[in-house]
Amino acid sequence: EAALALARELAEVAKTDFKAAIDKGDKGSTDDLGYIPRGVLEPAPEFELFSLPKGGVSGPVDTPRGFWIARRIE
C-alpha cells in the first residue's frame, strides 16, 4: 500500500515535472529508456505506454518489478 501511495504521488508530480518525479523515485528510474518496440514489455506497461498520446504520462502501472510511471516521448 505504501508503494502504491508513493507511485500515485509521483505520477501527479510527473504530469508537470517528469524529471522531479524521477529524482524522487528509486535508483533504477530514468527519463528515457530509448526506443522500445511492441512485444518487449509485459502486457500492462506496454498497453499503458502505447495508449498514451505523445508527451502523455501514465498513472502507476503494477509490474513484476514494482510500479512504473511511463511517459511517451514519441
Gaussian input, Z-matrix of N, CA and C with variables (Angstrom, degrees):
# hf/3-21g

backbone

0 1
 N
 C     1     B1
 C     2     B2     1     A1
 N     3     B3     2     A2     1     D1
 C     4     B4     3     A3     2     D2
 C     5     B5     4     A4     3     D3
 N     6     B6     5     A5     4     D4
 C     7     B7     6     A6     5     D5
 C     8     B8     7     A7     6     D6
 N     9     B9     8     A8     7     D7
 C    10    B10     9     A9     8     D8
 C    11    B11    10    A10     9     D9
 N    12    B12    11    A11    10    D10
 C    13    B13    12    A12    11    D11
 C    14    B14    13    A13    12    D12
 N    15    B15    14    A14    13    D13
 C    16    B16    15    A15    14    D14
 C    17    B17    16    A16    15    D15
 N    18    B18    17    A17    16    D16
 C    19    B19    18    A18    17    D17
 C    20    B20    19    A19    18    D18
 N    21    B21    20    A20    19    D19
 C    22    B22    21    A21    20    D20
 C    23    B23    22    A22    21    D21
 N    24    B24    23    A23    22    D22
 C    25    B25    24    A24    23    D23
 C    26    B26    25    A25    24    D24
 N    27    B27    26    A26    25    D25
 C    28    B28    27    A27    26    D26
 C    29    B29    28    A28    27    D27
 N    30    B30    29    A29    28    D28
 C    31    B31    30    A30    29    D29
 C    32    B32    31    A31    30    D30
 N    33    B33    32    A32    31    D31
 C    34    B34    33    A33    32    D32
 C    35    B35    34    A34    33    D33
 N    36    B36    35    A35    34    D34
 C    37    B37    36    A36    35    D35
 C    38    B38    37    A37    36    D36
 N    39    B39    38    A38    37    D37
 C    40    B40    39    A39    38    D38
 C    41    B41    40    A40    39    D39
 N    42    B42    41    A41    40    D40
 C    43    B43    42    A42    41    D41
 C    44    B44    43    A43    42    D42
 N    45    B45    44    A44    43    D43
 C    46    B46    45    A45    44    D44
 C    47    B47    46    A46    45    D45
 N    48    B48    47    A47    46    D46
 C    49    B49    48    A48    47    D47
 C    50    B50    49    A49    48    D48
 N    51    B51    50    A50    49    D49
 C    52    B52    51    A51    50    D50
 C    53    B53    52    A52    51    D51
 N    54    B54    53    A53    52    D52
 C    55    B55    54    A54    53    D53
 C    56    B56    55    A55    54    D54
 N    57    B57    56    A56    55    D55
 C    58    B58    57    A57    56    D56
 C    59    B59    58    A58    57    D57
 N    60    B60    59    A59    58    D58
 C    61    B61    60    A60    59    D59
 C    62    B62    61    A61    60    D60
 N    63    B63    62    A62    61    D61
 C    64    B64    63    A63    62    D62
 C    65    B65    64    A64    63    D63
 N    66    B66    65    A65    64    D64
 C    67    B67    66    A66    65    D65
 C    68    B68    67    A67    66    D66
 N    69    B69    68    A68    67    D67
 C    70    B70    69    A69    68    D68
 C    71    B71    70    A70    69    D69
 N    72    B72    71    A71    70    D70
 C    73    B73    72    A72    71    D71
 C    74    B74    73    A73    72    D72
 N    75    B75    74    A74    73    D73
 C    76    B76    75    A75    74    D74
 C    77    B77    76    A76    75    D75
 N    78    B78    77    A77    76    D76
 C    79    B79    78    A78    77    D77
 C    80    B80    79    A79    78    D78
 N    81    B81    80    A80    79    D79
 C    82    B82    81    A81    80    D80
 C    83    B83    82    A82    81    D81
 N    84    B84    83    A83    82    D82
 C    85    B85    84    A84    83    D83
 C    86    B86    85    A85    84    D84
 N    87    B87    86    A86    85    D85
 C    88    B88    87    A87    86    D86
 C    89    B89    88    A88    87    D87
 N    90    B90    89    A89    88    D88
 C    91    B91    90    A90    89    D89
 C    92    B92    91    A91    90    D90
 N    93    B93    92    A92    91    D91
 C    94    B94    93    A93    92    D92
 C    95    B95    94    A94    93    D93
 N    96    B96    95    A95    94    D94
 C    97    B97    96    A96    95    D95
 C    98    B98    97    A97    96    D96
 N    99    B99    98    A98    97    D97
 C   100   B100    99    A99    98    D98
 C   101   B101   100   A100    99    D99
 N   102   B102   101   A101   100   D100
 C   103   B103   102   A102   101   D101
 C   104   B104   103   A103   102   D102
 N   105   B105   104   A104   103   D103
 C   106   B106   105   A105   104   D104
 C   107   B107   106   A106   105   D105
 N   108   B108   107   A107   106   D106
 C   109   B109   108   A108   107   D107
 C   110   B110   109   A109   108   D108
 N   111   B111   110   A110   109   D109
 C   112   B112   111   A111   110   D110
 C   113   B113   112   A112   111   D111
 N   114   B114   113   A113   112   D112
 C   115   B115   114   A114   113   D113
 C   116   B116   115   A115   114   D114
 N   117   B117   116   A116   115   D115
 C   118   B118   117   A117   116   D116
 C   119   B119   118   A118   117   D117
 N   120   B120   119   A119   118   D118
 C   121   B121   120   A120   119   D119
 C   122   B122   121   A121   120   D120
 N   123   B123   122   A122   121   D121
 C   124   B124   123   A123   122   D122
 C   125   B125   124   A124   123   D123
 N   126   B126   125   A125   124   D124
 C   127   B127   126   A126   125   D125
 C   128   B128   127   A127   126   D126
 N   129   B129   128   A128   127   D127
 C   130   B130   129   A129   128   D128
 C   131   B131   130   A130   129   D129
 N   132   B132   131   A131   130   D130
 C   133   B133   132   A132   131   D131
 C   134   B134   133   A133   132   D132
 N   135   B135   134   A134   133   D133
 C   136   B136   135   A135   134   D134
 C   137   B137   136   A136   135   D135
 N   138   B138   137   A137   136   D136
 C   139   B139   138   A138   137   D137
 C   140   B140   139   A139   138   D138
 N   141   B141   140   A140   139   D139
 C   142   B142   141   A141   140   D140
 C   143   B143   142   A142   141   D141
 N   144   B144   143   A143   142   D142
 C   145   B145   144   A144   143   D143
 C   146   B146   145   A145   144   D144
 N   147   B147   146   A146   145   D145
 C   148   B148   147   A147   146   D146
 C   149   B149   148   A148   147   D147
 N   150   B150   149   A149   148   D148
 C   151   B151   150   A150   149   D149
 C   152   B152   151   A151   150   D150
 N   153   B153   152   A152   151   D151
 C   154   B154   153   A153   152   D152
 C   155   B155   154   A154   153   D153
 N   156   B156   155   A155   154   D154
 C   157   B157   156   A156   155   D155
 C   158   B158   157   A157   156   D156
 N   159   B159   158   A158   157   D157
 C   160   B160   159   A159   158   D158
 C   161   B161   160   A160   159   D159
 N   162   B162   161   A161   160   D160
 C   163   B163   162   A162   161   D161
 C   164   B164   163   A163   162   D162
 N   165   B165   164   A164   163   D163
 C   166   B166   165   A165   164   D164
 C   167   B167   166   A166   165   D165
 N   168   B168   167   A167   166   D166
 C   169   B169   168   A168   167   D167
 C   170   B170   169   A169   168   D168
 N   171   B171   170   A170   169   D169
 C   172   B172   171   A171   170   D170
 C   173   B173   172   A172   171   D171
 N   174   B174   173   A173   172   D172
 C   175   B175   174   A174   173   D173
 C   176   B176   175   A175   174   D174
 N   177   B177   176   A176   175   D175
 C   178   B178   177   A177   176   D176
 C   179   B179   178   A178   177   D177
 N   180   B180   179   A179   178   D178
 C   181   B181   180   A180   179   D179
 C   182   B182   181   A181   180   D180
 N   183   B183   182   A182   181   D181
 C   184   B184   183   A183   182   D182
 C   185   B185   184   A184   183   D183
 N   186   B186   185   A185   184   D184
 C   187   B187   186   A186   185   D185
 C   188   B188   187   A187   186   D186
 N   189   B189   188   A188   187   D187
 C   190   B190   189   A189   188   D188
 C   191   B191   190   A190   189   D189
 N   192   B192   191   A191   190   D190
 C   193   B193   192   A192   191   D191
 C   194   B194   193   A193   192   D192
 N   195   B195   194   A194   193   D193
 C   196   B196   195   A195   194   D194
 C   197   B197   196   A196   195   D195
 N   198   B198   197   A197   196   D196
 C   199   B199   198   A198   197   D197
 C   200   B200   199   A199   198   D198
 N   201   B201   200   A200   199   D199
 C   202   B202   201   A201   200   D200
 C   203   B203   202   A202   201   D201
 N   204   B204   203   A203   202   D202
 C   205   B205   204   A204   203   D203
 C   206   B206   205   A205   204   D204
 N   207   B207   206   A206   205   D205
 C   208   B208   207   A207   206   D206
 C   209   B209   208   A208   207   D207
 N   210   B210   209   A209   208   D208
 C   211   B211   210   A210   209   D209
 C   212   B212   211   A211   210   D210
 N   213   B213   212   A212   211   D211
 C   214   B214   213   A213   212   D212
 C   215   B215   214   A214   213   D213
 N   216   B216   215   A215   214   D214
 C   217   B217   216   A216   215   D215
 C   218   B218   217   A217   216   D216
 N   219   B219   218   A218   217   D217
 C   220   B220   219   A219   218   D218
 C   221   B221   220   A220   219   D219

   B1=1.4501
   B2=1.5313
   B3=1.3311
   B4=1.4673
   B5=1.5243
   B6=1.3322
   B7=1.4702
   B8=1.5246
   B9=1.3157
   B10=1.4635
   B11=1.5230
   B12=1.3265
   B13=1.4578
   B14=1.5267
   B15=1.3335
   B16=1.4604
   B17=1.5226
   B18=1.3280
   B19=1.4672
   B20=1.5245
   B21=1.3115
   B22=1.4743
   B23=1.5295
   B24=1.3267
   B25=1.4601
   B26=1.5280
   B27=1.3233
   B28=1.4607
   B29=1.5261
   B30=1.3259
   B31=1.4665
   B32=1.5262
   B33=1.3248
   B34=1.4650
   B35=1.5221
   B36=1.3244
   B37=1.4675
   B38=1.5277
   B39=1.3308
   B40=1.4684
   B41=1.5155
   B42=1.3166
   B43=1.4687
   B44=1.5248
   B45=1.3394
   B46=1.4630
   B47=1.5201
   B48=1.3514
   B49=1.4621
   B50=1.5336
   B51=1.3213
   B52=1.4665
   B53=1.5184
   B54=1.3148
   B55=1.4691
   B56=1.5327
   B57=1.3172
   B58=1.4673
   B59=1.5200
   B60=1.3251
   B61=1.4647
   B62=1.5241
   B63=1.3143
   B64=1.4663
   B65=1.5273
   B66=1.3181
   B67=1.4599
   B68=1.5307
   B69=1.3364
   B70=1.4622
   B71=1.5284
   B72=1.3260
   B73=1.4687
   B74=1.5150
   B75=1.3254
   B76=1.4687
   B77=1.5248
   B78=1.3269
   B79=1.4677
   B80=1.5234
   B81=1.3239
   B82=1.4529
   B83=1.5167
   B84=1.3269
   B85=1.4637
   B86=1.5229
   B87=1.3222
   B88=1.4659
   B89=1.5190
   B90=1.3129
   B91=1.4591
   B92=1.5227
   B93=1.3292
   B94=1.4601
   B95=1.5288
   B96=1.3246
   B97=1.4664
   B98=1.5215
   B99=1.3300
   B100=1.4518
   B101=1.5150
   B102=1.3051
   B103=1.4596
   B104=1.5242
   B105=1.3214
   B106=1.4678
   B107=1.5231
   B108=1.3238
   B109=1.4590
   B110=1.5256
   B111=1.3113
   B112=1.4652
   B113=1.5317
   B114=1.3419
   B115=1.4541
   B116=1.5201
   B117=1.3274
   B118=1.4553
   B119=1.5378
   B120=1.3055
   B121=1.4653
   B122=1.5258
   B123=1.3339
   B124=1.4570
   B125=1.5339
   B126=1.3283
   B127=1.4681
   B128=1.5344
   B129=1.3275
   B130=1.4737
   B131=1.5262
   B132=1.3539
   B133=1.4671
   B134=1.5315
   B135=1.3305
   B136=1.4677
   B137=1.5218
   B138=1.3198
   B139=1.4626
   B140=1.5214
   B141=1.3212
   B142=1.4671
   B143=1.5234
   B144=1.3250
   B145=1.4597
   B146=1.5235
   B147=1.3293
   B148=1.4628
   B149=1.5223
   B150=1.3411
   B151=1.4592
   B152=1.5286
   B153=1.3141
   B154=1.4652
   B155=1.5242
   B156=1.3276
   B157=1.4684
   B158=1.5268
   B159=1.3117
   B160=1.4648
   B161=1.5258
   B162=1.3273
   B163=1.4594
   B164=1.5187
   B165=1.3452
   B166=1.4554
   B167=1.5146
   B168=1.3183
   B169=1.4672
   B170=1.5166
   B171=1.3196
   B172=1.4642
   B173=1.5199
   B174=1.3017
   B175=1.4525
   B176=1.5185
   B177=1.3279
   B178=1.4637
   B179=1.5300
   B180=1.3301
   B181=1.4628
   B182=1.5297
   B183=1.3326
   B184=1.4595
   B185=1.5202
   B186=1.3382
   B187=1.4626
   B188=1.5298
   B189=1.3275
   B190=1.4662
   B191=1.5373
   B192=1.3244
   B193=1.4680
   B194=1.5257
   B195=1.3107
   B196=1.4596
   B197=1.5173
   B198=1.2937
   B199=1.4684
   B200=1.5170
   B201=1.3153
   B202=1.4663
   B203=1.5189
   B204=1.3133
   B205=1.4531
   B206=1.5210
   B207=1.3066
   B208=1.4615
   B209=1.5102
   B210=1.3273
   B211=1.4618
   B212=1.5188
   B213=1.3077
   B214=1.4630
   B215=1.5187
   B216=1.3209
   B217=1.4649
   B218=1.5257
   B219=1.3243
   B220=1.4731
   B221=1.4980
   A1=111.10
   A2=115.94
   A3=119.29
   A4=110.85
   A5=116.69
   A6=120.46
   A7=110.49
   A8=117.51
   A9=120.90
   A10=110.17
   A11=117.80
   A12=120.80
   A13=110.92
   A14=116.90
   A15=120.71
   A16=110.76
   A17=117.16
   A18=120.91
   A19=110.75
   A20=117.50
   A21=120.37
   A22=111.02
   A23=115.80
   A24=120.49
   A25=110.68
   A26=116.68
   A27=120.75
   A28=111.93
   A29=117.38
   A30=120.57
   A31=110.52
   A32=116.58
   A33=119.66
   A34=110.93
   A35=117.16
   A36=121.36
   A37=109.61
   A38=116.62
   A39=121.78
   A40=113.25
   A41=117.58
   A42=120.40
   A43=111.94
   A44=116.52
   A45=119.53
   A46=113.42
   A47=117.25
   A48=120.70
   A49=108.79
   A50=116.15
   A51=120.98
   A52=111.23
   A53=117.31
   A54=121.31
   A55=110.92
   A56=117.84
   A57=121.11
   A58=110.67
   A59=117.13
   A60=120.59
   A61=110.41
   A62=116.71
   A63=120.92
   A64=110.22
   A65=116.58
   A66=120.51
   A67=112.02
   A68=116.74
   A69=121.37
   A70=112.22
   A71=116.80
   A72=121.33
   A73=111.66
   A74=115.73
   A75=118.53
   A76=110.80
   A77=116.10
   A78=120.62
   A79=113.41
   A80=118.92
   A81=122.07
   A82=113.67
   A83=117.31
   A84=121.45
   A85=110.70
   A86=115.77
   A87=121.29
   A88=109.28
   A89=116.82
   A90=119.96
   A91=113.36
   A92=118.21
   A93=119.75
   A94=109.70
   A95=116.12
   A96=120.88
   A97=111.71
   A98=116.56
   A99=119.98
   A100=110.62
   A101=115.55
   A102=121.84
   A103=109.63
   A104=116.53
   A105=121.89
   A106=107.51
   A107=118.16
   A108=119.78
   A109=110.68
   A110=115.37
   A111=119.77
   A112=109.12
   A113=114.74
   A114=120.38
   A115=114.28
   A116=117.94
   A117=121.46
   A118=111.08
   A119=116.44
   A120=121.48
   A121=111.43
   A122=115.95
   A123=120.43
   A124=108.16
   A125=117.64
   A126=120.05
   A127=114.98
   A128=118.83
   A129=120.08
   A130=112.83
   A131=119.52
   A132=117.26
   A133=112.83
   A134=116.96
   A135=118.55
   A136=110.74
   A137=117.34
   A138=120.67
   A139=110.23
   A140=116.10
   A141=121.03
   A142=110.72
   A143=117.32
   A144=121.51
   A145=111.77
   A146=117.59
   A147=119.80
   A148=113.01
   A149=117.24
   A150=121.01
   A151=111.58
   A152=116.39
   A153=120.45
   A154=111.26
   A155=116.86
   A156=118.85
   A157=108.55
   A158=117.56
   A159=121.53
   A160=108.83
   A161=116.40
   A162=121.87
   A163=114.00
   A164=117.55
   A165=121.44
   A166=112.88
   A167=116.18
   A168=123.55
   A169=108.32
   A170=115.87
   A171=120.98
   A172=111.16
   A173=114.76
   A174=120.94
   A175=107.03
   A176=118.04
   A177=120.35
   A178=111.49
   A179=115.93
   A180=122.29
   A181=106.59
   A182=116.90
   A183=121.74
   A184=109.12
   A185=116.56
   A186=122.40
   A187=108.53
   A188=117.67
   A189=119.69
   A190=113.20
   A191=117.25
   A192=121.21
   A193=112.55
   A194=117.01
   A195=121.11
   A196=111.30
   A197=116.06
   A198=121.14
   A199=109.96
   A200=115.23
   A201=121.82
   A202=108.94
   A203=115.48
   A204=122.84
   A205=104.66
   A206=115.86
   A207=120.56
   A208=111.55
   A209=115.60
   A210=122.25
   A211=106.77
   A212=115.18
   A213=119.38
   A214=109.25
   A215=115.38
   A216=120.42
   A217=110.82
   A218=116.81
   A219=120.85
   A220=110.29
   D1=-38.69
   D2=179.81
   D3=-65.45
   D4=-39.42
   D5=179.71
   D6=-65.22
   D7=-41.41
   D8=179.00
   D9=-66.14
   D10=-40.99
   D11=178.21
   D12=-60.65
   D13=-43.99
   D14=177.65
   D15=-64.16
   D16=-42.52
   D17=179.60
   D18=-61.90
   D19=-40.25
   D20=177.80
   D21=-64.34
   D22=-41.59
   D23=178.17
   D24=-62.63
   D25=-46.26
   D26=-179.61
   D27=-67.15
   D28=-33.17
   D29=177.99
   D30=-63.00
   D31=-37.81
   D32=177.43
   D33=-66.56
   D34=-42.83
   D35=177.54
   D36=-62.49
   D37=-41.72
   D38=-176.63
   D39=-61.91
   D40=-26.28
   D41=-179.91
   D42=-63.42
   D43=-29.78
   D44=-179.07
   D45=-113.18
   D46=-24.32
   D47=-178.64
   D48=-148.40
   D49=84.49
   D50=-175.33
   D51=-61.22
   D52=-38.65
   D53=-179.42
   D54=-62.14
   D55=-41.05
   D56=179.01
   D57=-64.02
   D58=-38.71
   D59=178.25
   D60=-64.88
   D61=-39.81
   D62=178.55
   D63=-63.53
   D64=-42.71
   D65=-179.83
   D66=-61.73
   D67=-28.80
   D68=179.67
   D69=-89.74
   D70=-11.32
   D71=-179.66
   D72=-80.89
   D73=-171.20
   D74=-179.47
   D75=-76.68
   D76=172.75
   D77=-173.72
   D78=-66.61
   D79=-14.62
   D80=177.97
   D81=-87.25
   D82=-0.65
   D83=-178.62
   D84=-72.74
   D85=145.17
   D86=178.31
   D87=-148.86
   D88=158.17
   D89=179.92
   D90=-95.73
   D91=-4.50
   D92=179.57
   D93=-157.37
   D94=108.33
   D95=176.75
   D96=-87.62
   D97=-1.03
   D98=-176.85
   D99=84.56
   D100=-167.42
   D101=-178.64
   D102=-71.66
   D103=127.54
   D104=177.33
   D105=-122.51
   D106=111.41
   D107=178.14
   D108=-76.19
   D109=160.15
   D110=175.72
   D111=-62.25
   D112=147.35
   D113=177.41
   D114=93.90
   D115=-0.02
   D116=-178.59
   D117=-95.29
   D118=-41.98
   D119=-177.46
   D120=-85.60
   D121=166.16
   D122=171.67
   D123=-63.14
   D124=159.78
   D125=-176.26
   D126=-56.15
   D127=-43.72
   D128=-176.06
   D129=-63.23
   D130=-53.55
   D131=179.64
   D132=-68.07
   D133=-31.52
   D134=178.12
   D135=-65.24
   D136=-45.27
   D137=178.64
   D138=-59.62
   D139=-47.26
   D140=-178.76
   D141=-61.03
   D142=-49.47
   D143=-177.56
   D144=-60.87
   D145=-48.58
   D146=-175.52
   D147=-79.92
   D148=-5.54
   D149=174.51
   D150=-90.21
   D151=-15.95
   D152=-178.48
   D153=-75.18
   D154=147.15
   D155=170.77
   D156=-75.29
   D157=163.49
   D158=176.87
   D159=-54.91
   D160=127.10
   D161=-178.47
   D162=86.62
   D163=-5.55
   D164=-178.92
   D165=-73.27
   D166=151.51
   D167=179.64
   D168=-120.60
   D169=132.97
   D170=-179.39
   D171=-82.63
   D172=167.35
   D173=166.12
   D174=-82.14
   D175=-175.49
   D176=178.02
   D177=-62.22
   D178=133.80
   D179=177.69
   D180=-117.82
   D181=121.78
   D182=-179.31
   D183=-77.08
   D184=122.07
   D185=178.70
   D186=-127.58
   D187=167.98
   D188=176.52
   D189=-60.45
   D190=-18.93
   D191=-179.13
   D192=-105.97
   D193=19.45
   D194=179.44
   D195=108.29
   D196=-171.74
   D197=-179.44
   D198=-84.09
   D199=135.84
   D200=177.13
   D201=-114.13
   D202=149.67
   D203=169.50
   D204=-123.86
   D205=120.70
   D206=-174.57
   D207=-107.93
   D208=147.86
   D209=172.11
   D210=-128.06
   D211=126.46
   D212=178.09
   D213=-85.20
   D214=119.52
   D215=-178.19
   D216=-85.47
   D217=-44.22
   D218=-179.45
   D219=-123.37

